[in-house]
């Protein structure tokens, strides 16, 4: 059975996929922003191996979350899913955090960077949750740490996925995903789709099953298969610039391909 870590899994697609995986007998470690949400997550997914707590809008708490994740088992996870995100309709989406950066950049861009750098590299699969909103993103990285743009942050997630795929893609599958416009707290009740299809696709991918698990590293996909991406996502110089910004802001160095 597989060991899987899913950030932002106290509700929505992350929790729905976690339920599938836990019911199948896999060891699933979940994540919630605070103790109250962690308690409700434990009730919702009683078969989860653990629920870790960390506010991803805080650099310090994100680093502690990585430490907790590394201590949660005897070795690395088989799959890591960076699912957490804030955006449209979120009360914190326009905030500047205590670290002096926008909450959207902190949670959607910087947190997956920090977790990827500090957590043990997964054995098989690493996923950055993106969105079709990334097509409206700006890869120039102007004023990037203060940007409140959800579209920009989802393009950043793809840039991060592609940057780590270039480093690690010969050994693990590093990908990005658009789950679809579905009825979640973020997607809203007007969304045309339900969570069943993306949750099933994500759960299958996490354990190496289905067509998505066989796609090459660096692929952007939906539950239906591979999709074309914003051309900025493949701009290597901008990928490296984003990595450098994240390193400077967080104080977290990029691990080498051999780490």
Secondary structure, 3 states (H helix, E strand, C coil): CCEEEECCCCCHHHHHHHHHHHHCCCEEEEEECCHHHHHHHHHHCCCCCEEEECCCCCHHHHHHHHHHHHHCCCCCCCEEEECCCCCCCCCCCCCECCCCCEHHHHHHHHHHHHHHHHCCCCCCEEEEECCHHHHHCCCCCCCHHHCCCHHHHHHHHHHHHHHHHHHHCCCCEEEEECCCCECCCCCCCCCCECCHHHHHHHHHHHCCCCHHHHCCCCCEEECCEECCCCHHHHCHHHHHHHHHHHHHHHCCCCCCCCC
